[in-house]
Amino acid sequence: MKMTGAMETSFKLALKKPPSLRTAEDLHTIYCHLYHMDVLSHLREHQLRSMCTSARYERHEANHILFL
């Protein structure tokens, strides 16, 4: 799934909100985007929905190691 500018913007805005301030629409937006990521395709729906409540947006410089 390719994100359009508006979709990418709403996704980022939802992820930037503190989890306690996210609306049902924010959680739905996050869920829809995570659902279409190949790396998360093995997760069950409840696992993915749980992830939506704590996922956040971070930006890092190129070649930054996120995990080992």
SULDABEL-V801019 format. One line per field, one symbol per residue. ss: DSSP state (~ for helix, > for strand, _ for the rest). phi: phi as a letter, one per 40 degrees, with the letter a starting at -180 (. if undefined). burial: 1 if it has 16 or more other C-alpha atoms within 10 Angstrom, else 0. A space follows every 10 residues. Layout:
BEGIN
ss: ???
phi: ???
burial: ???
END
This chain:
BEGIN
ss: ____~~~~~~ ~~~~~~__~~ ~__~~~~~~~ ~~~~~__~~~ ____~~~~~~ ~~________ ________
phi: .cccdccccc cccccccddc bccccdcccc ddccdccdcb ccccdccccc cccbcacbbb cdgcccab
burial: 0000000000 1111100010 0100011111 1011100000 0000000110 0110110000 00000000
END
